[in-house]
Amino acid sequence: MPAVTLKNIPRSLHRALKARAEGNRRSLNREILATLESSVTPRIRPVEEWLQEAARFRARLNFTTCEEELNLHKRAGRA
């Protein structure tokens, strides 16, 4: 397995990583690996989360419409 050596880690970052490792009951090495992995691995979001985000976005638009109006505009765009 490949190995990486980190040099010149700021003390504050080292302390923060150690604290996270202790809080997650991991070794410092395992915590660093978990942190790196989570930062480069795409997060899979449940559909419900996407729908909630879309609903919040639509609410901020302050715009309402109905299905009939949408269909009218669709037909007008096809003419």
C-alpha positions, 0 to 999 in steps of 0.5 A: 500500500502506498505511503505518504509523509506529511511535513510542516503541519501547523500545530493548530491543524495537528491538534484539531486532527488529534481532537477529531481522532479522539472524538471519533475513536480513531488513530490519528492516521485513520482520522487523516485517511477518513478526512482525505477520503471524505473530501475526494469522494462524491457525496451521494444525496438521497432524492428527498434531500434534492427535492427539499433543496428544490422546494426551498429554492422555489420558495425563495423565487417568490413566483407561483404558477399552475400546471395549466399556465405551464402547459400554455407556455409549453404549447406557445414555445412549440408554435 
